[in-house]
């Protein structure tokens, strides 16, 4: 007898909502104020990213999802940087997605200097270390309470719970050790940056010959060049660099770059430049027919055809004071 269903791989195109304030009243007010703009996203699937909240563990997920649902915004899952947050999400029958820690960025944060970025990361890691220590302490207390019971009082269920808690303690200890090592590495890097600052001397009018100092300078990330069509459901991401497409970008395809995006072919999908927060990024398109463009988190969706002066024309997309500009490029056919 053949099975009534089969399981196959599939790609769901879902946008992400980065939540920066978990207060339900504030969220409701913002949703009402932006109701007109949000209407174009009705019934689309969204992931709710909570890793930037000061206290994601105290978030009332049920109420937050209800707020978005009232505006016809469908939350299908939660994203966070900690795997153990999945247990909290499971209580609400939502999917859970883990945010890789090396990809953790603020989509609207301005460019920051390297020392400030390391300071923020160090603070987050220190909070994680303290939270893991508290969890280990609580689990140890539970184990001690169960251990004080007599063998007759300990049922099979309690025995299984003890074993499960022991496993959790072991896992938390391993995570704690990794977090402490990462925190130590960040502190060492901060000290090295501070030493480099102190070593800098102002140049004199008649500099004396000095032994050249060799330093490991950062290398630029390579530009990604796509000379084959990008099909629907495909995603191209240039971390720290640009993307150049010389072939068709189909509807449903997604081009993402921390730098600029150049598309020298018909463009019918989505293009997101300055993904790490670079407001000076640009998008250059040979034939504009796209679904969505975005720079540094500021986006525009095209649910209707563009004016004749822009549709199918060569355009450049830029950001000016928080406003997305789409300008025709003259002299390019």
C-alpha positions as CSV (number, residue, x, y, z in Angstrom):
1,X,0.0,0.0,0.0
2,X,1.5,3.4,-1.0
3,X,1.9,6.1,1.6
4,X,-0.6,8.9,1.7
5,X,2.1,11.5,1.7
6,X,5.8,12.1,0.9
7,X,8.3,14.5,2.4
8,X,10.4,16.6,0.0
9,X,12.7,19.6,0.4
10,X,11.1,23.0,-0.2
11,X,12.1,26.6,0.2
12,X,9.7,29.1,2.0
13,X,10.4,32.7,1.2
14,X,9.9,34.4,4.5
15,X,11.0,37.9,5.7
16,X,12.4,38.5,9.1
17,X,11.0,41.0,11.7
18,X,13.8,42.1,14.1
19,X,12.1,43.0,17.4
20,X,13.9,45.7,19.3
21,X,11.3,46.3,22.0
22,X,9.3,43.6,23.7
23,X,6.7,45.9,25.3
24,X,3.3,44.9,24.0
25,X,1.8,48.4,24.3
26,X,4.7,50.0,22.4
27,X,4.5,47.3,19.7
28,X,0.7,47.8,19.3
29,X,1.2,51.6,18.9
30,X,3.9,51.1,16.2
31,X,1.8,48.5,14.3
32,X,-1.2,50.8,14.3
33,X,0.9,53.8,13.1
34,X,2.3,51.7,10.2
35,X,-0.9,49.8,9.4
36,X,-1.0,51.3,5.9
37,X,2.5,50.2,5.0
38,X,2.1,46.8,6.5
39,X,-1.1,46.0,4.5
40,X,1.1,44.8,1.5
41,X,2.5,42.1,3.8
42,X,-0.8,40.6,4.8
43,X,-0.7,36.8,5.2
44,X,3.0,36.5,4.2
45,X,5.1,34.2,6.4
46,X,7.5,36.0,8.8
47,X,10.2,34.9,11.3
48,X,10.4,36.9,14.5
49,X,14.0,37.7,15.4
50,X,14.3,38.4,19.2
51,X,18.1,38.2,19.7
52,X,18.5,42.0,20.0
53,X,16.0,42.2,22.9
54,X,17.5,43.1,26.3
55,X,15.5,40.2,27.9
56,X,14.2,37.8,25.3
57,X,13.5,35.2,28.0
58,X,11.0,37.5,29.5
59,X,9.2,38.1,26.2
60,X,5.5,37.3,26.2
61,X,5.6,35.5,22.8
62,X,1.8,34.7,22.8
63,X,0.9,38.4,23.1
64,X,3.5,39.6,20.6
65,X,2.3,37.0,18.0
66,X,-1.3,38.1,18.7
67,X,-0.4,41.8,18.1
68,X,1.1,40.9,14.6
69,X,-1.8,38.6,13.9
70,X,-4.3,41.5,14.5
71,X,-2.6,43.3,11.6
72,X,-2.7,40.1,9.4
73,X,1.1,39.6,9.8
74,X,1.6,35.8,10.1
75,X,4.5,34.8,12.5
76,X,5.5,31.2,11.7
77,X,8.7,30.9,13.8
78,X,11.1,32.6,16.2
79,X,14.8,33.3,15.7
80,X,17.4,33.5,18.4
81,X,21.2,33.0,18.9
82,X,20.8,30.5,21.7
83,X,19.7,26.9,21.0
84,X,18.1,26.4,24.4
85,X,15.6,29.2,23.5
86,X,13.8,26.5,21.3
87,X,12.2,25.1,24.5
88,X,10.5,28.4,25.2
89,X,9.3,28.7,21.6
90,X,8.0,25.1,21.5
91,X,5.3,26.0,24.1
92,X,3.6,28.1,21.5
93,X,3.6,25.7,18.6
94,X,6.0,27.8,16.6
95,X,9.1,26.9,14.5
96,X,12.5,27.8,15.9
97,X,15.5,29.0,13.8
98,X,19.0,29.4,15.2
99,X,20.8,32.7,14.3
100,X,24.5,31.9,13.6
101,X,26.6,33.9,16.1
102,X,29.0,35.0,13.4
103,X,26.1,36.5,11.5
104,X,24.7,38.4,14.4
105,X,24.3,42.1,13.3
106,X,21.8,44.9,13.7
107,X,20.1,45.5,10.4
108,X,19.7,49.3,11.0
109,X,22.7,50.0,13.2
110,X,25.1,52.7,11.9
111,X,28.7,51.8,11.0
112,X,30.8,51.5,14.2
113,X,34.5,51.3,14.8
114,X,36.1,48.0,15.6
115,X,36.7,48.6,19.3
116,X,33.1,49.5,19.9
117,X,31.9,46.4,18.1
118,X,34.2,44.2,20.3
119,X,33.0,45.9,23.4
120,X,29.3,45.1,22.5
121,X,30.2,41.5,21.7
122,X,32.1,41.1,25.0
123,X,29.1,42.4,26.9
124,X,26.7,39.9,25.2
125,X,29.1,37.0,25.9
126,X,29.5,38.0,29.5
127,X,25.7,38.0,30.0
128,X,25.6,34.6,28.4
129,X,28.2,33.3,30.8
130,X,26.3,34.6,33.8
131,X,23.0,33.1,32.5
132,X,24.7,29.7,31.9
133,X,26.1,29.8,35.4
134,X,22.7,30.4,36.9
135,X,21.2,27.6,34.9
136,X,23.8,25.2,36.1
137,X,23.3,26.3,39.7
138,X,19.5,25.8,39.5
139,X,19.9,22.3,38.0
140,X,22.4,21.3,40.7
141,X,19.9,22.4,43.3
142,X,17.2,20.3,41.7
143,X,19.5,17.3,41.7
144,X,20.4,17.7,45.3
145,X,16.7,17.9,46.3
146,X,15.9,14.7,44.4
147,X,19.0,13.0,45.9
148,X,17.8,13.6,49.4
149,X,14.7,11.5,48.8
150,X,14.8,7.8,49.8
151,X,15.1,5.1,47.2
152,X,11.5,4.1,47.9
153,X,10.2,7.6,47.2
154,X,12.0,7.9,43.9
155,X,9.7,6.6,41.2
156,X,10.8,5.6,37.7
157,X,9.7,8.9,36.4
158,X,11.8,10.8,38.9
159,X,14.8,8.6,38.1
160,X,14.4,9.5,34.4
161,X,14.1,13.1,35.3
162,X,17.4,12.9,37.3
163,X,19.2,11.4,34.4
164,X,17.8,14.1,32.1
165,X,18.9,16.9,34.4
166,X,22.4,15.4,34.7
167,X,22.7,15.5,30.9
168,X,21.5,19.1,30.9
169,X,24.1,20.0,33.5
170,X,26.8,18.4,31.4
171,X,25.7,20.3,28.3
172,X,25.5,23.6,30.1
173,X,28.9,23.1,31.5
174,X,30.3,22.6,28.0
175,X,28.5,25.7,26.8
176,X,29.8,27.7,29.7
177,X,33.4,26.6,29.0
178,X,33.0,27.7,25.4
179,X,31.5,31.0,26.3
180,X,34.2,31.8,28.8
181,X,36.9,31.0,26.2
182,X,35.2,33.2,23.7
183,X,35.0,36.0,26.3
184,X,38.7,35.7,27.1
185,X,39.6,35.9,23.4
186,X,37.5,39.1,23.0
187,X,39.2,40.7,26.0
188,X,42.6,39.8,24.6
189,X,41.7,41.4,21.3
190,X,40.5,44.6,23.0
191,X,43.8,44.8,24.9
192,X,45.7,44.5,21.6
193,X,43.6,47.2,20.0
194,X,44.3,49.5,23.0
195,X,48.0,48.8,22.7
196,X,48.0,49.8,19.1
197,X,46.3,53.0,19.9
198,X,48.8,53.9,22.5
199,X,51.7,53.1,20.1
200,X,50.5,55.7,17.6
201,X,52.6,58.9,17.6
202,X,51.9,62.1,15.7
203,X,54.1,62.6,12.6
204,X,56.8,65.3,13.1
205,X,57.7,67.9,10.5
206,X,61.1,66.2,10.0
207,X,60.5,62.5,10.7
208,X,63.5,60.5,11.7
209,X,64.2,57.2,9.9
210,X,62.5,54.3,11.6
211,X,62.4,50.6,11.2
212,X,59.3,49.8,9.2
213,X,56.6,48.1,11.1
214,X,54.8,45.2,9.5
215,X,51.2,44.7,10.4
216,X,48.6,42.2,9.3
217,X,46.1,44.5,7.4
218,X,42.6,43.2,6.7
219,X,42.0,42.0,3.2
220,X,38.9,43.0,1.3
221,X,36.3,40.3,0.7
222,X,36.2,39.1,-2.9
223,X,33.4,40.2,-5.2
224,X,30.9,37.5,-6.2
225,X,30.3,37.3,-9.9
226,X,27.2,35.4,-11.1
227,X,27.4,34.7,-14.9
228,X,24.5,32.2,-14.8
229,X,20.8,32.9,-14.3
230,X,19.7,33.1,-10.6
231,X,16.5,31.0,-10.5
232,X,13.5,31.4,-8.3
233,X,14.2,30.2,-4.8
234,X,17.9,30.7,-5.1
235,X,19.8,33.1,-2.8
236,X,23.2,34.7,-3.4
237,X,25.0,36.5,-0.4
238,X,28.3,38.4,-0.6
239,X,29.5,38.8,3.0
240,X,31.6,41.9,3.2
241,X,31.7,42.5,-0.5
242,X,29.7,43.2,-3.7
243,X,27.6,41.0,-6.1
244,X,27.8,41.4,-9.9
245,X,25.2,39.5,-11.9
246,X,25.6,39.3,-15.7
247,X,22.6,37.0,-16.2
248,X,18.9,37.0,-15.5
249,X,17.7,37.3,-11.9
250,X,14.3,35.5,-11.9
251,X,11.2,36.3,-9.8
252,X,11.6,34.8,-6.4
253,X,15.4,34.9,-6.5
254,X,17.3,36.9,-3.8
255,X,20.6,38.9,-4.2
256,X,22.1,40.0,-0.9
257,X,25.4,41.9,-0.4
258,X,27.0,43.8,2.5
259,X,28.3,46.2,-0.2
260,X,26.9,47.1,-3.6
261,X,24.8,45.1,-6.1
262,X,25.3,45.3,-9.9
263,X,22.8,43.6,-12.2
264,X,23.6,43.8,-15.9
265,X,20.6,41.8,-17.0
266,X,16.8,41.8,-16.5
267,X,16.0,41.9,-12.7
268,X,12.7,40.4,-11.5
269,X,13.5,39.3,-7.9
270,X,14.8,40.9,-4.7
271,X,18.0,42.9,-4.2
272,X,19.2,43.8,-0.7
273,X,22.4,45.9,-0.6
274,X,24.2,47.2,2.5
275,X,22.9,44.2,4.5
276,X,25.3,44.9,7.4
277,X,24.2,48.5,7.8
278,X,26.1,50.3,5.1
279,X,23.9,53.3,4.1
280,X,26.2,54.3,1.3
281,X,25.6,51.1,-0.6
282,X,24.0,51.2,-4.1
283,X,22.1,49.0,-6.4
284,X,22.7,49.3,-10.2
285,X,20.1,47.6,-12.4
286,X,20.2,47.3,-16.2
287,X,16.5,46.4,-16.6
288,X,14.3,47.2,-13.6
289,X,11.4,44.7,-13.2
290,X,12.0,43.7,-9.5
291,X,9.8,42.7,-6.6
292,X,11.8,44.4,-3.8
293,X,14.9,46.5,-3.3
294,X,16.5,47.4,0.0
295,X,19.5,49.3,1.3
296,X,20.7,49.1,5.0
297,X,17.2,47.7,6.0
298,X,15.2,50.4,4.2
299,X,13.1,48.6,1.7
300,X,10.5,49.1,-1.0
301,X,8.1,46.5,-2.4
302,X,6.7,46.7,-5.9
303,X,3.2,45.2,-5.9
304,X,2.4,47.3,-9.0
305,X,4.3,48.0,-12.2
306,X,6.7,50.9,-12.0
307,X,6.1,54.1,-14.1
308,X,7.0,53.8,-17.8
309,X,10.0,56.0,-17.1
310,X,11.5,53.4,-14.8
311,X,10.0,50.0,-15.7
312,X,12.5,48.0,-17.8
313,X,14.9,50.9,-17.7
314,X,18.5,51.2,-16.3
315,X,18.2,52.6,-12.7
316,X,20.3,53.2,-9.6
317,X,18.9,52.7,-6.1
318,X,20.4,54.8,-3.3
319,X,19.5,55.9,0.3
320,X,19.2,59.6,1.1
321,X,18.3,60.5,4.7
322,X,16.3,57.4,5.3
323,X,14.5,57.6,2.0
324,X,15.0,55.1,-0.8
325,X,15.5,56.8,-4.2
326,X,15.2,55.1,-7.6
327,X,16.7,57.1,-10.4
328,X,16.9,56.4,-14.1
329,X,20.4,56.1,-15.5
330,X,20.7,58.2,-18.7
331,X,23.0,57.1,-21.5
332,X,22.6,53.3,-20.8
333,X,20.4,51.2,-23.1
